Amino acid sequence: MKFARSLVPGILIQRYKRFLADVTTAGGVTVTASCPNTGSMLGLTKPGSKVWLSESDSPTRKYRHTWEMIEADLGTGAHLVGINTGRPNALVTEAIETGKIGELSGYSTFRREVKYGLNSRIDVLLSGGRDSRDCYVEVKNVHLMRDNGLAEFPDSKTERGAKHLRELSAMVEQGHRAVMVFLVQRSDAERFKLAADIDPAYAAAFQTAAASGVEMLCYRCTLSPAEIAVEKRIEIADL
């Protein structure tokens, strides 16, 4: 996924009210950017960090800039981390279309944001595959890393995330295929695990869903100020 225009570099002043961030751009101008992330962003809000913003010319937007990436260093060198939780659905859709996610290839049609379950919408619904089953695909953005090379999810408690796992299990019970895709928006991840200390209820829901037949996949991305792309599958330690 290429950005429509190159991202604007800057220095983070602060993240506040969850959905806002003040940034000093390279030109020395301080701007307020929207922060499209509902999580805690643990380890990714340090003032003085280098960040990248996208820009919009829409006259209806309150904030022209959107926070997209931050540079993080756990002691082995700086890496870009994508924090925009609105990007993964499009990234996974693009990767399915181009055959990058082989486990989800072979379907003739796909739809996004289809209503299902208990007043929910599935991120991607695949159909017309090698068998008669529809494939329900839920996507979660991953950016937490506390130990080098080990990505984790979630970074805060998420009852909504546990609900999605239960609804995927229900689709399996109804004879469909269900897949959870954890998309790591950082290139320094080699393995993935659940942050059970942060949300034990989600970790338990994950194990229940996996036992019921929900397939679990984790892919990492490569990132630059010009493009984000799904790169390769990485191991899930909890399976």
Stockholm file with secondary structure:
# STOCKHOLM 1.0

chainA/1-239         MKFARSLVPGILIQRYKRFLADVTTAGGVTVTASCPNTGSMLGLTKPGSKVWLSESDSPTRKYRHTWEMIEADLGTGAHLVGINTGRPNALVTEAIETGKIGELSGYSTFRREVKYGLNSRIDVLLSGGRDSRDCYVEVKNVHLMRDNGLAEFPDSKTERGAKHLRELSAMVEQGHRAVMVFLVQRSDAERFKLAADIDPAYAAAFQTAAASGVEMLCYRCTLSPAEIAVEKRIEIADL
#=GR chainA/1-239 SS CBCSSCCEEEEEEEEETTTEEEEEETTSCEEEEECCCCSCCTTSCCTTCEEEEEECCCTTCSCSEEEEEEEEESSSCEEEEECCTTSHHHHHHHHHHTTCSGGGCSCSEEEEEEEETTTEEEEEEEESCSSSCCEEEEEEEECEEEETTEEEECSSCCHHHHHHHHHHHHHHHTTCEEEEEEEECBTTCSEEEECTTTCHHHHHHHHHHHHHTCEEEEEEEEECSSBEEEEEECEETTC
#=GC SS_cons         CBCSSCCEEEEEEEEETTTEEEEEETTSCEEEEECCCCSCCTTSCCTTCEEEEEECCCTTCSCSEEEEEEEEESSSCEEEEECCTTSHHHHHHHHHHTTCSGGGCSCSEEEEEEEETTTEEEEEEEESCSSSCCEEEEEEEECEEEETTEEEECSSCCHHHHHHHHHHHHHHHTTCEEEEEEEECBTTCSEEEECTTTCHHHHHHHHHHHHHTCEEEEEEEEECSSBEEEEEECEETTC
//
